[in-house]
């Protein structure tokens, strides 16, 4: 069954599996709402799933979980759970996820089935690809836009760069919370 699902994952097929990255860069708001930069390591697991049928729409996807640790610390500073989905008919990649800080995102973009690089985005207030936050974050650190670029490399690795644009209370300019990393496929033991 998994081989059949993977054949239907379009540009997401190369991501199935377990990945680890050791040299991530995180630019985030510090405790005083300034800027801090951190190095991090992370592990992402992508499990093939599908089909999910919405009447005429058939989606295949990857159930995923991410955990990230600042380099040199034992406890994770970031986790997320969600799905990456492929709508072959509409040529749409969707990423829907929740972060336990009280943020949910549904990002999407038009992507060719054989693409090795693609971009997704979401905007606050959008009825299709949008962002929803809890009341505290909406007031203090409102996420107004989310952008993600994925590049799948030939050497069993992929890289990403995500830009979570925040409107921080009391600041005029948007804060660009940037995360980027290159992850390598982990071989089964």
Backbone bond lengths (Angstrom), bond angles and torsions (degrees), N, CA, C in turn:
res aa  C-N    CA-C-N  psi(-1)  N-CA   C-N-CA  omega(-1)  CA-C   N-CA-C  phi
1 X - - - 1.451 - - 1.528 111.94 -
2 X 1.348 117.71 -39.55 1.461 120.50 -177.85 1.522 111.53 -62.32
3 X 1.355 118.38 -39.44 1.466 120.30 178.41 1.521 110.90 -60.61
4 X 1.324 117.39 -39.96 1.464 121.86 178.43 1.526 110.26 -64.47
5 X 1.315 117.06 -41.44 1.470 120.66 178.53 1.525 109.63 -64.59
6 X 1.324 118.10 -47.24 1.470 121.35 -178.06 1.520 110.85 -58.97
7 X 1.339 118.01 -37.57 1.475 120.81 177.99 1.522 111.48 -61.67
8 X 1.327 118.10 -22.99 1.453 122.59 -177.21 1.531 114.02 -102.56
9 X 1.318 117.61 11.22 1.464 120.93 -177.74 1.524 114.27 -89.83
10 X 1.320 118.25 -3.09 1.464 120.34 179.19 1.516 111.66 53.25
11 X 1.350 118.19 -130.61 1.463 121.21 -176.28 1.529 113.69 -69.22
12 X 1.332 117.44 -10.51 1.464 120.57 179.65 1.526 113.12 -85.23
13 X 1.334 117.75 -15.88 1.467 121.59 -175.27 1.536 113.51 -52.79
14 X 1.342 119.55 -43.63 1.467 118.36 -178.34 1.532 114.10 -64.68
15 X 1.326 118.30 -15.13 1.464 120.89 -176.82 1.525 113.77 -84.73
16 X 1.329 118.34 -14.59 1.467 120.26 -178.41 1.527 109.94 -56.91
17 X 1.327 116.88 130.36 1.455 121.15 178.90 1.515 112.20 131.75
18 X 1.331 115.05 -163.77 1.463 122.77 -178.56 1.525 108.09 -115.20
19 X 1.320 116.07 134.64 1.462 123.07 -174.34 1.520 110.50 -130.73
20 X 1.338 115.83 146.13 1.462 120.13 175.32 1.518 109.65 -136.98
21 X 1.329 114.90 142.34 1.461 122.65 176.70 1.513 109.38 -130.88
22 X 1.324 116.86 138.51 1.465 121.73 -174.55 1.523 113.84 -111.36
23 X 1.343 118.10 -8.01 1.468 119.58 -171.34 1.529 111.96 -129.97
24 X 1.333 116.98 44.95 1.452 120.14 179.58 1.518 112.14 -72.88
25 X 1.329 115.71 153.40 1.461 123.22 175.79 1.522 108.81 -118.85
26 X 1.331 115.91 130.22 1.456 122.88 -179.13 1.524 108.41 -126.63
27 X 1.332 116.79 119.40 1.459 122.64 173.54 1.519 106.10 -111.51
28 X 1.340 116.67 114.26 1.463 121.26 -170.93 1.526 110.28 -139.64
29 X 1.343 116.80 166.83 1.469 119.27 173.57 1.532 110.28 -68.18
30 X 1.333 116.74 136.19 1.459 119.13 175.95 1.531 109.38 -86.57
31 X 1.323 117.09 -175.96 1.466 121.01 -176.84 1.525 113.19 -61.37
32 X 1.342 117.64 -26.94 1.472 121.88 179.25 1.525 112.49 -96.46
33 X 1.343 116.41 13.29 1.470 124.26 179.73 1.535 112.27 68.31
34 X 1.332 115.19 22.91 1.456 120.99 170.73 1.520 108.27 -92.40
35 X 1.336 116.36 -146.90 1.465 121.38 -177.27 1.518 110.04 -118.62
36 X 1.334 115.96 134.72 1.453 121.23 169.97 1.522 108.64 -129.44
37 X 1.319 115.55 149.02 1.461 120.27 175.65 1.520 108.08 -122.26
38 X 1.320 115.24 139.65 1.455 121.49 -178.12 1.517 110.06 -136.77
39 X 1.301 115.97 146.09 1.456 122.38 168.78 1.521 106.81 -90.98
40 X 1.328 116.71 144.74 1.457 118.82 179.97 1.518 110.72 -146.57
41 X 1.336 113.96 160.64 1.455 121.90 171.54 1.518 106.71 -117.02
42 X 1.323 116.60 153.38 1.461 118.63 -179.52 1.510 111.92 -150.08
43 X 1.320 113.38 161.98 1.464 122.26 178.03 1.525 106.95 -132.95
44 X 1.327 115.21 130.16 1.464 121.51 177.71 1.526 108.30 -125.95
45 X 1.323 115.66 131.56 1.457 122.22 175.93 1.518 108.44 -114.69
46 X 1.340 116.97 125.58 1.463 124.12 177.50 1.529 108.77 -115.19
47 X 1.333 117.13 116.55 1.467 122.17 179.31 1.524 109.81 -110.01
48 X 1.348 118.43 122.09 1.474 120.86 178.97 1.532 111.87 -60.74
49 X 1.333 115.93 143.51 1.456 121.95 178.35 1.533 109.76 -153.76
50 X 1.313 114.86 157.93 1.461 119.89 176.62 1.506 111.01 132.65
51 X 1.299 116.79 173.68 1.464 124.95 2.86 1.526 111.46 -81.97
52 X 1.326 115.05 154.58 1.455 123.24 169.30 1.520 104.95 -110.73
53 X 1.322 116.14 119.42 1.467 120.13 -175.58 1.520 110.82 -105.95
54 X 1.331 115.67 121.68 1.460 124.26 171.78 1.523 106.45 -108.21
55 X 1.319 116.82 78.19 1.472 122.28 -174.47 1.521 109.32 55.56
56 X 1.336 119.93 -110.53 1.474 121.27 -178.19 1.527 113.04 -76.72
57 X 1.318 117.61 -19.16 1.459 121.47 -177.23 1.524 110.47 -85.58
58 X 1.352 116.05 129.90 1.464 121.51 175.55 1.527 107.94 -117.06
59 X 1.320 115.77 123.35 1.461 121.71 179.19 1.523 109.74 -113.97
60 X 1.321 115.95 137.80 1.454 122.59 169.53 1.515 105.40 -118.57
61 X 1.323 116.40 151.85 1.446 115.60 -175.98 1.501 115.38 -163.10
62 X 1.313 112.18 -170.23 1.455 123.50 179.25 1.521 108.32 -126.73
63 X 1.305 116.64 120.79 1.466 121.66 170.15 1.524 104.60 -78.11
64 X 1.340 117.85 132.98 1.460 116.77 -176.47 1.519 112.72 -137.32
65 X 1.327 113.79 158.11 1.462 123.19 174.38 1.523 107.94 -140.45
66 X 1.322 115.16 134.90 1.463 122.03 178.72 1.521 109.02 -122.83
67 X 1.329 115.85 137.41 1.464 121.79 171.14 1.525 106.69 -133.02
68 X 1.360 115.77 135.25 1.465 121.00 -179.83 1.525 109.78 -130.10
69 X 1.343 115.04 141.87 1.455 123.25 179.64 1.518 109.00 -126.10
70 X 1.312 118.01 136.98 1.464 119.90 170.93 1.525 106.96 -64.52
71 X 1.319 116.63 141.35 1.463 120.75 -178.95 1.532 108.86 -58.42
72 X 1.329 115.46 129.48 1.456 121.79 177.98 1.518 114.97 89.25
73 X 1.350 117.62 3.00 1.467 119.30 178.51 1.528 109.93 -119.93
74 X 1.343 117.04 147.15 1.466 119.83 -176.26 1.536 114.26 -85.44
75 X 1.332 117.74 -22.17 1.465 120.41 -174.83 1.523 111.59 -99.47
76 X 1.323 117.63 138.78 1.457 120.06 179.31 1.533 111.65 -65.82
77 X 1.334 116.15 145.62 1.455 120.46 174.11 1.524 111.09 -106.15
78 X 1.340 116.22 -8.67 1.467 119.01 -178.31 1.525 109.36 -151.06
79 X 1.336 114.27 137.79 1.455 121.50 173.37 1.516 107.66 -140.83
80 X 1.318 116.05 151.52 1.460 120.55 170.43 1.514 109.78 -152.10
81 X 1.329 114.30 152.98 1.455 123.01 177.12 1.516 108.15 -130.33
82 X 1.334 116.20 145.95 1.453 117.31 177.05 1.507 113.47 173.51
83 X 1.318 113.72 -157.94 1.462 122.84 -176.93 1.520 109.79 -137.41
84 X 1.324 115.35 142.22 1.457 123.20 164.18 1.522 104.73 -106.58
85 X 1.317 118.16 130.10 1.463 121.78 -175.39 1.524 110.56 -127.19
86 X 1.344 115.25 149.07 1.461 122.68 178.99 1.520 108.62 -123.24
87 X 1.315 115.38 122.36 1.464 123.49 173.71 1.522 106.04 -107.56
88 X 1.336 116.63 95.51 1.467 121.22 -174.12 1.517 112.00 -62.61
89 X 1.325 117.27 -41.14 1.463 120.62 -177.18 1.532 111.71 -62.08
90 X 1.322 117.32 -42.95 1.470 121.80 -179.04 1.527 113.02 -91.75
91 X 1.346 117.62 -3.52 1.466 122.98 -177.43 1.533 111.25 54.88
92 X 1.330 115.00 47.38 1.457 120.83 -179.34 1.529 110.39 -117.82
93 X 1.331 115.73 132.16 1.456 121.86 166.91 1.523 106.09 -102.36
94 X 1.324 115.87 133.79 1.450 122.72 178.90 1.522 108.49 -122.29
95 X 1.300 115.69 142.38 1.459 121.00 172.43 1.521 106.88 -128.15
96 X 1.314 116.14 115.11 1.461 119.85 177.97 1.518 107.85 -118.65
97 X 1.352 115.22 128.60 1.456 118.38 -175.83 1.516 111.26 -153.22
98 X 1.323 113.46 161.98 1.453 121.62 177.06 1.521 108.25 -127.44
99 X 1.328 114.25 140.81 1.460 121.92 176.35 1.524 106.02 -112.96
100 X 1.328 119.38 133.77 1.458 120.13 -174.65 1.524 115.09 -69.93
101 X 1.301 117.36 17.27 1.468 121.60 169.91 1.532 109.89 -89.40
102 X 1.345 116.07 -8.62 1.457 120.40 -179.12 1.512 113.22 100.69
103 X 1.338 116.81 39.22 1.462 122.49 178.31 1.520 108.42 -130.15
104 X 1.335 116.00 136.18 1.460 121.11 171.54 1.520 108.19 -123.92
105 X 1.327 115.54 145.18 1.463 121.52 -178.75 1.517 108.82 -136.30
106 X 1.324 116.02 136.29 1.459 122.74 166.97 1.516 105.47 -122.67
107 X 1.339 115.99 104.13 1.467 122.50 -179.45 1.514 108.26 -106.85
108 X 1.318 116.90 153.60 1.457 120.17 178.53 1.504 112.24 -157.10
109 X 1.328 113.70 168.91 1.454 120.48 177.36 1.511 110.68 -170.73
110 X 1.321 115.66 159.50 1.455 122.61 177.42 1.525 108.33 -82.68
111 X 1.338 116.20 129.44 1.460 121.77 -173.12 1.525 108.21 -143.46
112 X 1.319 117.24 139.20 1.458 121.38 174.00 1.533 109.44 -75.85
113 X 1.304 117.62 150.24 1.466 122.90 -174.97 1.527 113.47 -59.37
114 X 1.327 118.03 -31.11 1.472 120.98 -177.82 1.532 113.06 -102.92
115 X 1.319 117.95 14.22 1.466 121.86 -177.19 1.523 111.53 -62.58
116 X 1.307 116.21 139.87 1.467 122.60 174.70 1.524 110.89 -105.97
117 X 1.317 116.69 -2.48 1.451 122.98 176.59 1.523 107.08 -147.81
118 X 1.326 116.41 137.56 1.464 119.01 178.76 1.521 109.88 -157.69
119 X 1.332 114.53 163.92 1.458 121.70 -178.04 1.518 110.57 -128.15
120 X 1.330 115.32 143.44 1.455 123.30 177.47 1.529 107.92 -127.60
121 X 1.341 116.46 155.68 1.460 120.21 178.02 1.519 110.13 -151.07
122 X 1.331 114.38 159.11 1.468 122.75 174.72 1.522 107.41 -147.22
123 X 1.335 115.79 149.46 1.464 122.20 178.67 1.516 110.25 -129.46
124 X 1.329 116.15 143.31 1.453 119.71 174.93 1.536 108.05 -62.62
125 X 1.306 116.05 138.27 1.457 120.90 178.58 1.513 114.82 88.74
126 X 1.327 118.09 -11.27 1.461 120.35 179.19 1.526 109.22 -71.82
127 X 1.331 115.23 140.61 1.463 119.36 177.17 1.519 112.63 -87.17
128 X 1.335 117.72 -4.48 1.462 119.68 177.75 1.528 110.53 -115.34
129 X 1.298 118.71 -71.70 1.457 121.08 178.51 1.520 106.89 -103.48
130 X 1.363 115.62 98.88 1.452 120.06 -169.85 1.513 115.08 -135.60
131 X 1.340 114.14 -178.83 1.461 124.14 -174.56 1.526 107.80 -132.91
132 X 1.316 115.97 138.83 1.461 121.07 176.63 1.526 108.18 -135.43
133 X 1.347 116.79 134.14 1.466 121.77 -177.90 1.515 111.12 -128.17
134 X 1.333 115.66 161.95 1.461 118.92 174.57 1.535 109.49 -71.38
135 X 1.329 116.86 169.41 1.471 121.24 -173.67 1.521 112.93 -61.78
136 X 1.347 118.08 -40.97 1.462 120.26 179.28 1.525 111.06 -61.92
137 X 1.338 116.89 -51.09 1.465 119.60 -178.51 1.524 111.41 -64.62
138 X 1.327 117.23 -36.82 1.463 120.40 178.58 1.526 111.09 -60.36
139 X 1.312 116.87 -34.96 1.473 121.61 -179.10 1.533 112.63 -83.78
140 X 1.322 117.08 -41.84 1.469 121.48 -171.81 1.537 114.69 -97.14
141 X 1.337 117.55 -36.70 1.477 123.03 -174.95 1.528 108.44 -140.82
142 X 1.311 117.70 62.62 1.467 122.18 -173.22 1.531 110.44 -69.23
143 X 1.332 116.15 119.98 1.461 120.72 175.11 1.530 107.31 -78.96
144 X 1.337 116.28 117.39 1.465 120.23 -177.21 1.528 113.19 -104.54
145 X 1.335 116.70 -22.37 1.472 120.39 178.87 1.522 108.33 -155.91
146 X 1.326 114.23 146.71 1.462 122.23 176.98 1.529 106.66 -131.70
147 X 1.334 116.74 128.44 1.463 122.25 177.64 1.523 108.36 -129.12
148 X 1.324 116.02 140.66 1.457 121.52 -179.18 1.522 109.29 -139.46
149 X 1.327 115.65 134.50 1.463 121.43 172.88 1.523 107.68 -122.69
150 X 1.333 115.21 129.27 1.466 123.23 178.64 1.525 108.49 -114.97
151 X 1.327 116.74 136.92 1.460 121.45 173.42 1.527 107.90 -131.56
152 X 1.333 115.55 122.99 1.460 122.04 178.51 1.522 107.70 -96.69
153 X 1.323 116.20 124.11 1.466 122.19 -176.08 1.526 110.44 -99.13
154 X 1.317 116.10 162.16 1.472 122.22 -178.58 1.529 113.47 -74.48
155 X 1.330 117.97 -16.38 1.470 121.10 -173.34 1.533 113.39 -96.16
156 X 1.359 117.40 34.09 1.461 121.50 -179.62 1.525 111.57 61.22
157 X 1.335 115.49 39.73 1.454 120.66 174.92 1.527 108.94 -139.18
158 X 1.315 115.20 162.41 1.456 119.70 169.98 1.521 107.95 -143.17
159 X 1.315 116.05 155.69 1.456 120.57 178.36 1.522 108.89 -126.67
160 X 1.303 114.09 156.72 1.462 119.67 176.36 1.518 109.38 -142.05
161 X 1.317 114.65 156.40 1.456 122.13 168.32 1.512 106.74 -139.24
162 X 1.327 116.11 124.20 1.457 119.55 177.66 1.518 109.29 -121.00
163 X 1.326 114.20 141.68 1.462 122.95 -178.70 1.521 106.97 -123.09
164 X 1.321 115.97 104.13 1.460 122.10 176.93 1.521 106.39 -97.19
165 X 1.326 116.48 110.43 1.462 121.60 -173.61 1.528 109.57 -92.29
166 X 1.345 114.70 120.94 1.457 122.21 -173.71 1.521 111.62 -113.53
167 X 1.316 115.97 138.80 1.461 122.61 169.21 1.519 105.14 -98.94
168 X 1.340 115.99 102.89 1.457 121.44 -177.93 1.528 108.78 -90.34
169 X 1.326 115.04 130.45 1.462 121.25 -178.95 1.528 110.23 -52.21
170 X 1.337 116.50 130.25 1.455 122.27 178.05 1.516 114.59 86.74
171 X 1.325 118.33 -2.41 1.466 121.35 178.89 1.525 110.18 -113.65
172 X 1.317 116.27 140.85 1.463 121.60 -177.85 1.525 111.13 -78.93
173 X 1.318 116.88 -47.52 1.466 121.23 -175.44 1.528 111.25 -84.79
174 X 1.320 115.49 150.66 1.451 120.51 173.54 1.527 109.41 -67.17
175 X 1.310 116.15 143.85 1.455 122.26 174.58 1.521 107.33 -95.33
176 X 1.324 117.27 128.14 1.461 122.35 178.87 1.535 108.37 -98.10
177 X 1.327 114.97 98.65 1.468 121.20 176.39 1.531 106.16 -81.20
178 X 1.322 116.29 106.02 1.468 122.63 -173.64 1.530 109.85 -106.38
179 X 1.328 115.35 128.87 1.461 121.84 170.89 1.515 107.71 -124.20
180 X 1.330 116.33 136.01 1.467 119.88 175.91 1.513 109.37 -149.93
181 X 1.338 113.64 149.36 1.456 119.28 -179.11 1.525 108.82 -164.52
182 X 1.315 115.39 161.00 1.456 123.58 169.54 1.518 106.48 -119.60
183 X 1.340 114.99 127.42 1.463 121.01 -176.95 1.518 110.00 -116.12
184 X 1.327 115.01 145.80 1.472 121.94 179.32 1.524 109.35 -110.41
185 X 1.338 114.58 142.60 1.463 119.97 177.55 1.523 109.61 -65.81
186 X 1.325 116.23 136.52 1.458 122.70 177.66 1.522 107.59 -96.86
187 X 1.312 116.56 130.24 1.456 120.83 -178.90 1.515 110.22 -79.42
188 X 1.324 116.00 143.55 1.467 120.83 176.96 1.512 110.18 -65.99
189 X 1.323 115.86 144.42 1.467 119.61 -179.14 1.494 110.69 -104.84
